[in-house]
Amino acid sequence: MFIYSLFQNEQERAWANGLKVVSVASGLALAILLGLPAQAGAAELLVNGGFEGTPATVDRNVHNATAPLNWSFANGTTDIFSAATTFGSYTWQSPPDAGDFVHGLASPTYNESILQSVTGLTPGKTYELTFSQATSFSDWSAVGNQGHWVVSLGTQSQAASALTVPATGVALAWQQQSMLFTATSTTQSLVLKAVVDSGNRIDLGIDSVSLQPYVPPFTITAVDDVFSSAPIMGGPGGSTTSVHVNDTVNGAAVDPAAIVTTIVSDGGLTGVSVDADGLVHVPAGTASGSYTLRYRICDPQQDPAIGCAEANATVLVVDTPPAGAASCSGTNLLANGGFEAPVYPAPPSANSAAAVSGWSTADASVTILDHGYQVQQHTGTQAAILGTGLSTTLTGFNPRSELRVHWAHRGLYAGDAAQLLLTDDAGGSLGDGPYTPGTAAWQVHSRTYVPGAGATSLAMQFLDTGGLYNNVLDTVEVCQTYLTLAKAEGTRTDVDSSGGDSAGDTISYIFTIANPAGNEVALGGVTLVDDRIGTVSVTTPASGDTNGNGLLDPGETWTVSASDTLTQADLDAGSVTNIAHAEAGTGANTIRSGDAQVTATLARQPALVLAKTWSFVTDANGDGKAGSGDVIRYAYAVTNTGNVSVAGVSVSDTTNGNDPAFLGGASPGQPVTVSLTTDAGTTGDSTDADNAGPVWDTLAPGDTVTFTADYSVVQADVDALQ
């Protein structure tokens, strides 16, 4: 509200400038606080967000300076308008609720706003605020002026989309706006403020304001499944594990009771079905082969357009059951270690492959045995005859990991024998074997290997050593186990309560040690090695040992805290850097993480305090006053009151009569002596090479060095009353 007291007709002057004058007599400024019912829906937190309930006696065709019921002015005085408000060239479309709306004006120096105190909020919870906004030309604005509403909930503020003043007589459509806020307390003020972006003024309308708990949009996701690692026997039939294992609804695991799962396409697998739990059932008598079917999951409570998702499921049906199982309990890093590519369909046979994906051979080809031909496969439906030898190269492992190589081996003849050679690109190598497995059953060999520092690839060679060249190889797997460490600065403790960083203060560091999911083995004997803190044995972490077994299991992340004490050298340097790594045992080897480094910046606060005193060395006439020929001894005590050591401490005194450069000139006062009179901190940390003046080399925090010098009074000093 603007009031011009220099004019007789304030209202006419204000209207001429597009301003508002409130007359108490008119009743326009009378606030009538009535309790209105909440908007539809129990979740609504605002009262009268539609700005209805203003008495009909309030004129909508003037600047009426009226606050909506249950709202109050935050700054200036807004108005209650309607689509029928046409004075001053205003042109408005009917708002979404076809009722009243709030008009607020803004200029570069003036902003109108209203507020409401919102209760019932939950701190940390997200709320969605929606409203409609519009603008209109007026006699006091200009076409092309721009502005917007700014919404604040507590200390959080967001700007609505910018609006541009249209031409005279053009009624803009109302724009819908949506914003998200996070509550910080149970009660917060909601403020709606008009703001001009360009031009002299803008008139803004706002209506249908709503504040409700935010409900994220519904999402449902189906992800392809490949069940080839667990083949199903075609004769008796069988079932896969659930297709739901990697599907989600609203980002969470699928609840089978809340969705409907159906088959969209059987992929040629006649008679296949899927149950409510997502298990795919293969009927008895199914021919061997790889089948890719398509399934759909739907939430029946949602519109099918958004409530359904589809994915593929690949099922492998085999004739002969595998004889063994995979050895890796974690993630297998080696592709095609079971020689399943290229794929050879039934009937069982020996196939000459010119190339096998991921492998190389010194022979002209590789023989692939499928579906139980000559031997029962260890896993899957295929195995390879080694011949002279097969080799592959593994990459993508963590450079500090322990690798575990597993391989299934058997012979077609009693004398068949083979060995494994491992060589990494950092110069490390290891041999495993030779082994003579016989022909009766598969033997599974396992070998741990820690690559050389910096290795990025591992060559694996399987070589015939028996000379018969009929070793059968299957289920070659490589799993890894490694550590990760992250380090962050935690809490600083002001041990001496100085209010700043000081020697003796401590910094706590938070260490996060992980055995990532997909690793092979649990780790014991976990330790931290920090170049400043030392070695810390981690037997009971602050958090992360989810099963309480004292082992860092795959998928677990432990947190540990340890503190470092600051030294004076750290303060003098202005920062402290320390480097740490974690170590743990796999049962076969000790492995370590990469280094984690943190630099903590320290606040250097250099400060010196000088205290000057004097005494007579000689007082010739004993009158206690300085006379010509008397000698005065000055003492200058310099104390380091800061938190860093100070170098090259000296005193300059220019106040002594005939010698303005006393202590600082070419002929300083004689004699100049210096001594450490207070050694408050670490003994010996304040030093001077010659223990003599006029400069003291290093003064540590808390210590005091005192300089003394004699001055002989001359008659000019007496005459000048010095």
N, C-alpha and C positions, 0 to 999 in steps of 0.2 A: 504494500500500500504506500503510495506517495501522497503527501499533503503539502500543497503550496500555500503558505500563510501570507504571502506578499500580494495576493490577488483577492479582490472582493468576491468574485464568483469562482471559487476554487474548482467546483465541479465542471464548469464550462471550460476552464483552462486545462484541467486534467483530461477531459474528453478530447480536447483539441490535440493533445499530445498522445492520445491512446493510453492514458494512465487511468488509475482507479482511485476514487475517493469514497471512503466508507462513511455513511451517515448513520449514527446509532439510532436517530429518530426514525429512519426509514425501515429499521428492523432487519436490514440486510446483513449486519454483522452479528446478529444475535445467534449464538451457538445453541442448538437444541440437541442435547445428547440423548438419543433414544436407542435402546437395544434392539437391533434388527436380527432376525433369524439368520443363521449361517447359510451359505450357499449349498446347493445340493451336493451330497457326498460327505460322509463323516470325516474325510481326510482334509477338507478345506480348513485352512488356518486363519484366513482373513475374514473380517466382518465387513459386510457391505462393500465388496470389491467391485460391484456394479454401480456404485455411487447413486443409488436410488434413495427415496424417502425424504428428499428435500421438499418442504411444504410448497404447495402450488402458488402460494402468495409471493414466493420469491420469483422476481422477474428474470426469465432466461434471456431476454433480449437486451440486456445491459451487462456491463461489468459489475456483477453483483457481489463480489468479494465474499463468497460463501463457501465454507468448508463442508465436504460431504459428511453425512452422519457417520459417527464412529471414527472420523479422521480429524486431524488438527493441522493447522498451518505450521510448516517447518521454517519457511522463509517467504516473505511477501504474502499476498492473498490471492489464491486461485479463485476460479468462478465455477458455478454450475451452469453448463450450457446444454442445449439439445439441438437436434437437427433443424429446429425452427429458429435458431439464433442467426439473425441476418443483419443486425445493425453493423455499422462500420465496414460494410462490404463482406462480412463473413459469409462463407458458403460451406456447409458441412453435409456430408452424407449421413444418413441415419447410422448410429453405431450398431455393432453386432447384436446388442440386447434391445435395440430400438427405444431405449430410454434416455436418461440423463447421462452426461459424461463430464469430466473435469477439464476445464480450460486453464492452461498455465502459459504465461508469457516469459520470454527471456530476452535479455539484451546483453551486450558485452559487460555491463556492470550490474546487472540485476537478474536474479533467477528466482522464480516462484516454485515452491515445493510444498508437499503435504506429507504427513507421516502417520503411521499407526504402530503401536506397540504390539508385537506378535508374541503370544505365549504358546506353551505346549510344544516347543521345539526340543529336539534331542541332539545334544552336542555331538558333532562328528557325522551326523546324518545329512544326506544330500536332499535338497528341496528344489522343486521346479516352480519358477514364477512365470506366469504367462499374462499377457495383456494385449490390447489393441491400441494402436496409435494412429493419429492423422494430423494434418496441418491444413491451414486455410489462409488465403490472402486476406489482409485487412487494410484499412485506411492508413495504418501506421507502420506497415511492413512493406517490403518490396519483393517483386517477383524474382525468384532465384535465391533468396535468402535460405540458409540451411540451418538445421538444428536437430536435436534429438532429446529423448528422455534418458536420464541417468538414474538407475535404480541402485539403492544401497540397502543391504541387510547387515546391520552391525557395522563392521569395518570393511566389508567387502562391497565393491561397487562394480557395476557393469553398464556399458553404454548400449542403448538400442540402435537400430539402423537409422541412418541419417534420413531426414525428410526435407524436401525442397518445396518452397512456397510456390504454388501454381499461379496461373493467371487469374485475373478477376473473374468471378462467377464459376470457376471450375471447382467441383467438389471431388476431392481425392478419395479413393477407396481406403478403408481402414486396413492397416497392416497388422498381422498377427506377429507377436514377438515371444520368444521363449529364452529363459536364462536359468542356469543352475547355480545354487548357492549351497555352501556347507555351513551348518549351524555351529556356532562356537559356545552358545549358552542356551538356557531354556527360554529366555525372553530376550528379544532383540528388536530394535526399531527398524521398520521398513520405511524408506524415504523415496518419494518419486519427485525428481527435480527436472524442470525444463531448462535446457541449455541451448544457446545459440552458437553455431559453428562459424557462420559468415553472415555479414550484413548487420543492419542496425537493430533488427528485432525479428522474432518468430513467435507465432501463436500455435501452441501444440494442444491437441486433444488426447485424452487417455481414458480407457474404459475397460470393463470386464477383467479386472486384475484378480488373479488367483494365485495362491501359494499352497502347494500340496507336496507331500513326500514324493520324491522322484522314483518312478518305476521304469527301469531300463526297458527298451524294446525287446520283444520276445525274439529269441534266436534258437534255432535248432540246426545241428550239424551232424551229418553222417560222413564217416571217413572210410575209404576203401580198406578192406581186410584181405590178407593173403595167408591162407592156412596151409600152404604147400609144405611147410616144415613138419606138419603133423598129418601125413597122408591117411586116408580112410580106405580100409579094405573094401573092394567092390563086392565081394561075395556076400558077407554078412551085412554090409552097410555100416553106418555109424554116424556120429555127430561131431561137428566142430565145436570149438569154444564160442563164446558169444560174440556176435557182430557188434554188440553195444559197447565193447570195452573201450573203444576210442571215440564213441559218439557222445555228443553233449547236448544239453538243453539249458539255455541261458548260461553257458559256460561251465556248467556242473555236469557230473556224471549222470548218465541216463538212469531214471527210475523206471524199470520195466512195467511197474504197475500203472504208470501215468501215461504211457504211450502205446501205440498199436504198431506192430511190425508185420509187414507183408512182403511177399515176393512179387516183384514187378516183372522180371524176366528170368527164366530158369537157365539160360545160357546153354541149352541142350541137355541139362541134367534132369531128365524126365522123372517126375514124382518127388522132386525135392520140396522141402517145406521148412518153415522157420517158426519157432514157437515164441511165446510171449517173452521169454528170457533172452531171445536173440540167438538161440542155438540152431544151426543149420543141420537138418536131418537128411542124410543120403540114404535112399532106399536100398534094400538088398538086391543083388544082381546087377548093380550098375557097372557098366564097362569102364575099364581104366582110362584115365585121361585127366587133363587139367580143364576144369570148368569155371567159367566166370559168370556168375549170376548177379542180378541187380535186386536190391531190396529197398524198401521205403519204411521210414519211421515217421509217425504222425502223432501230434498231441491233439486228441479229439476235442479239447476245449478251445482250440484256436481255429481261425479261418484257414482252410487248406492252402490258401495262397501263401501264407507265411508259416504255417504250422507243420510243414512236412519237409523232409530231406531224403535224398537218395544217395546210394553208394554201391560199389561193386564188392563182391566177396569171391575170391578165387579159392576153389577147393580142388585138392589133388586126390584122385582115386587111383589106387594101385592094386596089382594082382597079388604080389608077394609081400608079406609084412617085413619091414626092416628088422634087422637082427639087433640093432643097438639104438643108442640115443645120443643126442648132442652132449658134449662135455662142458661147454661154456655155460656157466650160470649167469654170466653177464652178457654184454653185447659182443657178438662175433664180428670181428673187423674184416674178416676175409670173405670176399665174394666168390661164389662158385667153388667153395671148398668141398662140396659134395658131388661135383662134376655133373650137375643137373642140366647144364647148358653146353652144347645144343641138346634139345629134347628129342629123345627117341621113344616113340610110342610102342605099345605091345604089338605083336607077340615078343617074348623074351628073345634076345639075340646079342651077338657081338658086333659092334659097329665101329668102322674105321673112320675116325674124325680127323680131317686135315688140320683142324684147329679147335682148341677148347678155350672158351672164354676165360681170360685171366691167367692162362698157363702157357708155357712154352716147353718144347721138347727138342732133344737132339736127334730124335728119330723122324722118319718120314711122316708118321701119323701117330695118333693116340687111339688105342682100342678102348671103347666104352662098352661095359657090360650092363644091360638093362633088364629090369623086371625079373630078377632071379636067375638070369642065365649064368650057368657054371657055379656062381656063388650067390648066396642071399645077401643083398645089399645091407650095409651097416645102417645107413639112413637114406631116406628118399627112395628113388627107383633106379639110380645109376651109380656105377663105380668105375674107376679107371685102372687099366693095367699100366704099371709104372714104365715098363720097357727099360731102356737105358737110364732114363731119368726124366723127371718133371720138375719145373721150377716156376716160381711166381715171386712177385715183389709186393711187399706190403708197405703202404704209406698211410698217413692220416692218424698215426698213433701219437700219444702225448710223448714228447721227447724225454721226459723223466719217468716214464712208466716202467713197471715190470710187465713183460709180455709172457703169456702162457700159451704154448703151441701144443695142440692136441691133434693126433692123427690116428685113424683106424687102419690096420694093416693085417693082411693075411696072404698066404701063398696058394698058388694053384698046384705047386709041387713042394715036396718036403724040403728041398734045399734052397728054396727062395729066401733071400735075405736083403735087407735094405737099411739105409741110414738117412738121417736128416742133417744137413749142414746149414747153419744160420750165419749170415754175414751182414753187418750194417755198414752204412756209408760213413761212419765215424771211425772205422777200423776195428770194431769189435767182431768177434766170431765165436762160434760154439758148435760142437758136434754132438749128435744124439744117435746112439747105436754103434755098430749095426745090430739089427734084430733079425732072428730067424723065427717067424711066427708059427710055422707049421700050416697045415691045411684044415684043421678041425674047426677053428673058430677065429673070430676077429680078436686082435689084440689092440688095445688103445694105449698109445704112448703119449706121455706128457712131459714137457720140458719148460722150465722157467728161464727167462732171458731178460737181462737188463741192458738195453742198448747203450752204446758209448755216448758220452756227453755230446749233445748237439746232433745226434743222429735223426734223420728224417725218413729213412727208408730201410727196409729189412728184406734181404734176398733169402728165400727159402728154397733149398735144393733137396729133392728126394732122389737118392741114387741107388741103383741096383748094386749090391755087393756080392751076390751069390752066383752070378753068371748065367742064371736061367731066364732072367728077364720076364718073369711071370708074377711078380709081386702085385697084389691088388691094393689100391689106395682109395680111401673114402673118408668123408667127414673130417676134412682138414679145417681146423678152427684156430683162430688167434683171439684171445681175450686180453684185456689190459687192466691194470690197476695203477692208479696214480693219485697224487695228492694235489690239492690246490690250497693256496693261502692268500687271504686278503687281510690287510692291516689298516686300521684307521685310528686317528687320534681320538681319545676319549676325554675324560675329565681331568682338568688341571687342579691341583691342590695347593693353595697359598699357605704353605707351612708356617711362614713367619708373619702372616697377616699383614703384609706390607701393602696390599692392594695392587701389586704388580708382580711381574716375574722376578724371581730371585734365586740365587744359588741355594740349593736345599729344597726348593719346591719340587713337586713330583708331577709327572704327566702319565696318566693311565692310557694304555693302548688296548684296543679291542682287536683280537685276532680271530678270524673266521677260517676254520680248517674244514675242508670238505673231501669226502670220498664220493665222487660223483656217481649218480645212478648209472647203471650200465657197467660199472667196474666189476671185477671178478671176485675179489676176496675182501673180507673184513680185515681191518688193520689194527694192530696192537702196538703197545709201547710208543704212543704218540708223544712227541716232544716238540717244543719250540726252541729254536736257536736264534738268539737276537744278539747282534754285535755290541749292544750296550747293556741290555738286561741280563744276558747270559742264557743258560739252558734251563728251560722250564719243563718239567715232566707233567704231562696232562693226563691225570688218572680220572679226575671227575670234572668234566667241563661245566661251565656255567649253564649251558643249555645245549640241546641237540642229541644227547644220547637217549634216543626215544625209547629203546627197550631196556636201558639200564644195565647192559651187559659189559660195559667198560671197553667195548670195541667200537672203532669207527667203521660202522657197517656201510656197504654201498648205499648211496642215497642219503646218508646222514651228513649234516653240517654242524660242527661244534663251534661254540664261541668260548673264548678264553680271554681273561684280562690279566695284564701284567703292567707294572709301573716302573718308570725310569726316573732317577733323581738328577735334577739339573746341577751342573757344575758352573763355577765362575767362568770357565773357558767357554761354556755354551752361551752364557749371557753376553760375553765379550764378542762372540762371533755373530750374535743376533739370530741364530737358529740352531736347531739340533736335528741331525738326520740319523736315523738308525735303520738297519736292514735286518730282516728276519727270514727264516725259512722253516718249514715243518718237516719232521722226519717220522717215519713209522715203519713197522715190520709187517711183511706179508706172510711170514712163516718160513719163507725161503730166502728173502732178501730184505735189506733195508732200503727204502726209497725215500726221496726227498722232493719237496715242492720247489717251484721256482721262487725267486726272491721277491719279497714284498717290502717296499721302502716307503717311509713316511718322513717328511720334513716338517717340523713344527717351528713356526716363526715365533721368535721371542721379542718382547717389547723392550728395546734398549732405552734406558732413562738416565743419561749421564747428568750429574749434578754435583757441584762443589759449594761448600760454605766456608767463608773466611772470617776468623775472629782475630782482631788486632789488639795487643796490650803493650804497655811500656813500663819501664822502671829505670831509676838512675843507676848508672855505673859509678859516676862521680858527681858530687854536688859540692863544689869548692868551698862555698861559704856556709853550707849546711842550712840554708834557709828553706829548703824544700821546693825551691823554684828553679826553673831552668835559667841559667845565666851563661854569659859568654865563657866558653871553655869547658862547661859541664858536658858530660857524655850521657846520652840517653840510649838505652837498649830497647829496641822494638822486637816483639815476638809476633809472628804471623802463623796462626794455627789453621791449616787447610784440611777440612774433613770431606771425604767422598761420601755424600749422602745419596748417591744414585745407586744403580744396580749393575754398572759395568766398570771395569778397571779403566783408569785414566792415565795416560802417558804424558811425560814431559811437564810435570807440575812445577810452576814457578810463580813468584809474587812480584808484582810491579807496584811501586809506591811513588807517586809524583807530588806529594803534599808537603814535603819537608824543605821549606824555605829556600836557601841558596842552592840546593841540589834537587831540582825538579825531577831529575831522572834517578833519584835515589833507589837503589836495588835493581834498577833496570838499565842504567847507563854504562858507559865504558868503565867507569870507576865506581862500582857499587859501594854501598855502605860497608864498612869494615868492622869486625870480620863478619862474613856471611856464613852461618852454620845451618845445618839442617839435620833433623833427627825424627825418627818415627816415634811419636809419643803415644799413639793408640794403635794396637794391633788387634782389632775386634773380631775379625773373622778367622780364616785359616792362617795359622802362624806362618810367616815368611812369604805371604803372597804379595806384600808391598815391598819393592826392592829398589835399590839404587846402586849402580856399579861402583861409585867411588865414595858413597856415604858422605857427600859434601855438596855444598850449594854451587851455583844458585839454582840448579834444576834437580828435581827428584824424578827418577825414571818412571816408576809405575806405582800408582796408589790404588789399592783395592777397595771395594765398597766397605764402608764402616770404619776404615782406618783414617788416622790423622797424622799428618806430617807438619812439623813446626820449623819455620825459618826464623833465625834471629840475626839482627844487624845493629851495629852501634853507630850513633850519629853524634858528632861533636857540634855543639851549639856555637854559632858565631854571633857577633854583636848585631848583625843585620836581622837575625831571627828575633832577638830581644826587642830591637826597635820596632819590628813589625808585629810585636805581641804574639809571636807564634810560640 
